Amino acid sequence: MRPVRHVCYLLLFFAGFLLPALAQTPNREHFQNATVLYDWVTNHRSEKLRTFITRPKPAAGKVPVIFFVGWLSCDSVEYPDPNTSDGFGIFLRQLIDESGYATLRMDKPGVGESQGECSKADFQSEIESWQAAFDSLGKYDFIDQDRIFVVGLSNGGGFSPLAAGVHRVRGFVSAGSWGRTWYEHMLELERRRLTAQGKPPAEVNASMKVFTDFYNLYLIKGMTPGQVIARRPEWKSLWYDAPDGQYGRPAAFYQQLQALNLGEFWQKVSVPVLVIHGSADEIMSRADSEAIAQIVNQLHPGRARYMEIEGMSHGFTVKGRFYDPLVAAVLGWMKEQLQ
């Protein structure tokens, strides 16, 4: 009886160490046509950030790569569920599995396994992180450094040239993105939001007069929303978010977005650009997205292509279902640039 009891005690002893470790192991992605590598980069704040690199299988020699620049929210770019209903997740997974290209993604500070605190991280820390991730492309011997595509999603599609820095890029894809000032974007978004809520036109216009001044104090003058409300308490009923930030990010994040000059970044882009926008996009307007193509074509005629997809939402769905032709359109455009 003692040997059996001894074995049982040993099993329980090791289980005490193994089970917590197993419980902390994250659920990982699996692809039919690609292998996932997990790595780290470090930003200027010495925060370690998780990167996800996929390599097509089988792959002979060096392959093109897609570098993804993600969205505004504190959501991970890792999608372990192959049946995810998230449009961005479906888009990423299909590009990884169907392109035959390598890919690289990064979880921003405070997201997933990345160090930091996303809700407090400003844009400067985030862009430094994207740049560190882009720099890391050079360490993988299976990636062709002359065939790099950058795919920016939502907010990331606006500043993606800044993420690429001085690196050579074969082409940019911006999907559901913005090319104007953040102030202009937010004013237009507020009008659409109020209208969608069924507010009477007179009330919408009156509210927009307030938001014009509110966002000037917040985005341009550098006050937090709470400080603005403290100065103008009669505006309190119009503000729907936190006193120190918006959409889960700190006020400084949006003030730094407002300080960006996207016209300066995009007018320097001389490589092909594909701009994609859905007519049912509830976040980024046609004017937001179209501005990117207009800037590029003004300085480099014909370099940018604008694609408006009828009925497509910000999350790449049409009538509630993922818009399957989107992936084929993006891959077709990339193959054109490699000919």
C-alpha positions in Angstrom: 0.0 0.0 0.0 2.8 2.4 0.7 4.3 2.4 -2.8 0.8 3.2 -4.3 0.3 6.0 -1.7 3.8 7.3 -2.4 3.0 7.5 -6.1 -0.3 9.3 -5.4 1.5 11.8 -3.2 4.1 12.5 -5.9 1.4 13.0 -8.5 -0.4 15.5 -6.3 2.9 17.2 -5.5 3.8 17.7 -9.1 0.2 18.6 -10.0 0.5 21.5 -7.6 3.2 22.9 -9.8 2.0 21.8 -13.2 -1.7 22.7 -13.0 -1.2 26.4 -12.3 1.3 26.6 -15.1 -1.0 24.9 -17.5 -3.9 27.2 -16.4 -1.8 30.2 -17.3 -0.8 28.9 -20.7 -2.6 31.0 -23.3 -4.8 29.5 -26.0 -2.7 29.7 -29.2 -3.5 30.0 -32.9 -3.2 27.2 -35.4 -3.3 27.5 -39.2 -3.5 24.9 -41.9 -1.0 26.6 -44.1 1.3 28.5 -41.7 3.4 28.0 -38.6 3.3 30.5 -35.8 6.4 31.8 -34.1 6.3 33.7 -30.8 8.9 36.4 -30.1 9.4 39.7 -28.3 10.4 43.2 -29.0 11.3 46.0 -26.6 10.1 49.6 -26.9 11.9 52.7 -25.6 10.3 52.2 -22.2 11.9 48.8 -21.8 8.5 47.1 -22.1 8.6 43.6 -23.6 5.9 43.3 -26.3 4.6 40.0 -27.7 5.0 39.5 -31.5 3.4 36.9 -33.6 5.2 35.8 -36.8 3.7 33.3 -39.2 5.7 31.4 -41.8 3.9 29.7 -44.7 4.4 26.0 -45.0 6.0 24.7 -47.0 8.2 27.8 -47.9 11.2 27.5 -50.2 13.5 30.5 -49.9 12.5 34.0 -48.9 8.9 35.0 -49.0 7.0 38.4 -48.9 5.7 39.6 -45.6 2.6 41.4 -44.4 3.2 43.7 -41.4 -0.1 44.5 -39.6 -0.6 47.8 -37.8 -3.6 47.3 -35.5 -6.6 49.2 -34.3 -7.3 51.7 -31.4 -8.8 49.4 -28.8 -6.9 47.3 -26.2 -7.8 44.1 -27.9 -5.3 41.4 -28.9 -4.3 40.8 -32.5 -4.1 37.1 -31.6 -7.2 35.0 -32.7 -6.9 31.4 -31.5 -10.5 30.7 -32.3 -10.7 29.6 -36.0 -14.4 30.2 -35.9 -14.2 33.7 -34.6 -17.1 36.0 -35.7 -14.9 39.1 -35.4 -14.4 40.6 -38.8 -10.9 41.8 -38.2 -10.0 38.4 -36.9 -11.4 36.6 -39.9 -9.5 39.0 -42.2 -6.2 38.4 -40.4 -6.6 34.6 -40.2 -7.6 34.3 -43.9 -4.7 36.5 -45.1 -2.3 34.4 -43.0 -3.7 31.1 -44.3 -4.3 32.0 -47.9 -1.6 34.5 -48.9 1.5 32.2 -48.9 3.3 35.2 -47.3 4.9 35.6 -43.9 3.2 37.9 -41.5 4.1 39.9 -38.3 1.7 41.2 -35.7 2.3 42.8 -32.3 0.2 43.2 -29.2 0.6 46.8 -28.0 1.7 47.7 -24.5 -0.6 46.2 -21.9 -2.4 43.8 -24.2 -2.1 40.1 -24.0 1.3 39.1 -22.8 2.8 42.5 -23.6 4.1 44.5 -20.7 2.6 47.9 -19.8 -0.9 49.2 -19.2 -2.9 49.8 -22.3 -5.5 52.1 -20.6 -2.7 54.4 -19.6 -0.3 54.1 -22.6 -0.1 57.2 -24.8 0.3 57.2 -28.6 4.0 57.9 -28.4 4.7 54.7 -26.5 2.5 52.8 -29.0 4.2 54.1 -32.1 7.6 53.4 -30.7 6.4 49.8 -30.2 5.2 49.5 -33.8 8.5 50.8 -35.0 10.4 48.3 -32.8 8.3 45.5 -34.2 8.9 46.7 -37.8 12.7 46.8 -37.1 12.5 43.1 -36.0 11.5 42.0 -39.5 15.2 42.0 -40.4 16.0 39.1 -38.0 14.0 36.5 -39.8 16.0 34.9 -42.7 12.8 33.6 -44.5 11.5 37.1 -45.0 12.2 39.0 -48.2 13.1 42.5 -47.0 12.3 43.9 -50.5 8.7 42.6 -50.5 7.1 44.1 -47.4 3.5 45.1 -47.4 1.9 47.1 -44.6 -1.7 46.5 -43.7 -3.2 49.1 -41.4 -6.5 48.4 -39.8 -8.8 51.2 -38.6 -6.8 53.7 -36.6 -3.5 51.9 -37.6 -4.2 52.5 -41.2 -3.9 56.3 -40.7 -0.4 56.4 -39.2 1.1 53.2 -40.8 3.8 55.1 -42.8 5.1 56.3 -39.4 5.2 52.7 -38.1 7.3 51.7 -41.1 9.8 54.6 -40.6 12.7 54.5 -43.0 12.2 50.9 -44.1 11.5 50.0 -47.7 7.9 49.0 -48.3 6.4 47.5 -51.5 2.9 48.8 -50.7 0.4 50.0 -48.1 -3.1 48.8 -47.5 -5.3 51.1 -45.3 -8.7 49.6 -44.4 -11.3 51.7 -42.6 -8.8 54.3 -41.8 -8.4 58.1 -41.5 -6.2 60.7 -43.3 -7.4 64.0 -41.9 -7.0 65.5 -38.4 -8.4 63.6 -35.4 -10.4 66.8 -34.6 -12.2 66.6 -37.9 -12.7 62.9 -37.6 -14.3 63.2 -34.1 -16.6 66.1 -35.1 -17.9 64.1 -38.0 -18.2 61.0 -35.8 -20.2 62.9 -33.2 -22.7 64.1 -35.8 -23.2 60.6 -37.1 -23.6 59.3 -33.6 -26.2 61.8 -32.6 -28.1 61.4 -35.9 -28.1 57.6 -35.5 -29.6 58.1 -32.0 -32.6 59.8 -33.7 -32.0 63.2 -32.2 -33.9 66.1 -33.9 -31.8 68.0 -36.4 -32.0 71.2 -34.3 -30.7 69.3 -31.3 -27.9 67.8 -33.4 -26.8 71.2 -34.6 -26.9 72.7 -31.1 -24.8 69.8 -29.8 -22.3 70.1 -32.6 -21.7 73.7 -31.7 -20.8 72.5 -28.2 -18.6 69.7 -29.5 -16.7 72.1 -31.7 -15.5 74.0 -28.6 -15.3 70.8 -26.4 -12.9 69.0 -28.7 -10.9 72.2 -29.3 -10.2 72.4 -25.5 -9.7 68.6 -25.2 -7.7 67.7 -28.3 -5.9 71.0 -29.2 -5.6 72.9 -26.0 -4.6 69.8 -24.0 -7.3 69.6 -21.4 -8.8 66.3 -20.2 -12.6 65.9 -20.7 -13.0 66.2 -17.0 -11.2 69.5 -16.9 -13.3 70.8 -19.8 -16.5 69.8 -17.9 -15.2 71.5 -14.8 -14.8 74.7 -16.8 -18.1 74.4 -18.6 -20.4 72.3 -16.3 -23.4 73.0 -18.6 -21.8 70.6 -21.1 -21.8 67.7 -18.7 -24.9 66.0 -20.1 -23.2 65.8 -23.6 -20.1 63.9 -22.4 -20.6 60.1 -22.5 -17.1 58.8 -21.6 -14.5 59.0 -18.9 -13.2 62.2 -17.3 -9.5 61.3 -18.1 -9.9 59.7 -21.5 -12.0 58.1 -24.2 -12.7 54.7 -25.6 -10.5 53.1 -23.0 -7.4 55.2 -23.8 -6.0 58.3 -22.0 -6.6 61.8 -23.1 -3.0 62.2 -24.0 -3.3 59.4 -26.6 -5.9 61.4 -28.7 -4.1 64.7 -28.1 -1.0 63.1 -29.7 -3.1 61.8 -32.6 -4.4 65.3 -33.1 -0.8 66.6 -33.2 0.1 64.2 -36.0 0.3 65.6 -39.5 -0.9 62.7 -41.6 -0.6 64.8 -44.8 3.1 65.1 -44.1 3.5 61.3 -43.8 1.3 60.3 -46.7 2.7 62.8 -49.2 6.1 61.2 -48.8 4.7 57.8 -49.8 5.6 57.1 -53.4 4.8 53.3 -53.4 1.4 51.9 -54.3 -1.4 52.4 -51.8 -4.8 50.6 -51.6 -7.4 52.4 -49.5 -10.5 50.4 -48.6 -13.7 51.8 -47.1 -17.1 50.4 -46.5 -20.1 52.6 -47.3 -21.7 51.3 -44.0 -18.7 52.1 -41.9 -20.0 53.6 -38.7 -16.6 54.7 -37.4 -14.6 56.1 -40.2 -16.3 58.2 -42.9 -15.6 58.1 -46.6 -13.9 61.5 -46.2 -11.7 60.1 -43.5 -10.5 57.2 -45.7 -10.6 59.0 -49.1 -8.2 61.6 -47.8 -5.3 59.1 -47.8 -5.8 58.4 -51.5 -6.2 62.1 -52.3 -3.0 63.0 -50.5 -0.9 60.3 -52.2 -2.3 61.0 -55.7 -1.8 64.7 -55.4 2.0 64.2 -55.1 2.3 60.9 -56.9 -0.6 60.6 -59.4 -2.0 57.2 -59.9 -0.2 55.6 -56.9 -3.2 55.3 -54.7 -6.3 53.2 -55.5 -9.5 53.9 -53.6 -12.0 51.0 -53.1 -15.5 51.7 -51.7 -17.3 48.5 -50.8 -21.1 49.0 -50.8 -22.8 48.0 -47.5 -19.6 47.0 -45.7 -19.3 48.0 -42.0 -16.2 49.0 -40.1 -15.8 45.4 -39.0 -15.7 44.1 -42.7 -19.2 42.7 -42.6 -22.1 43.1 -45.1 -25.6 42.3 -43.7 -23.9 40.8 -40.6 -21.6 38.4 -42.4 -17.9 38.8 -43.2 -17.3 40.2 -46.7 -15.4 37.3 -48.2 -14.3 39.0 -51.4 -12.2 41.5 -49.3 -9.3 39.1 -48.8 -9.2 38.1 -52.5 -9.2 41.8 -53.4 -6.3 42.6 -51.1 -4.2 39.6 -52.2 -4.9 40.4 -55.8 -3.7 43.9 -55.4 -0.5 42.7 -53.6 0.3 40.3 -56.4 0.0 43.1 -58.9 2.7 45.0 -57.0 5.0 42.0 -57.1 4.8 41.6 -60.9 
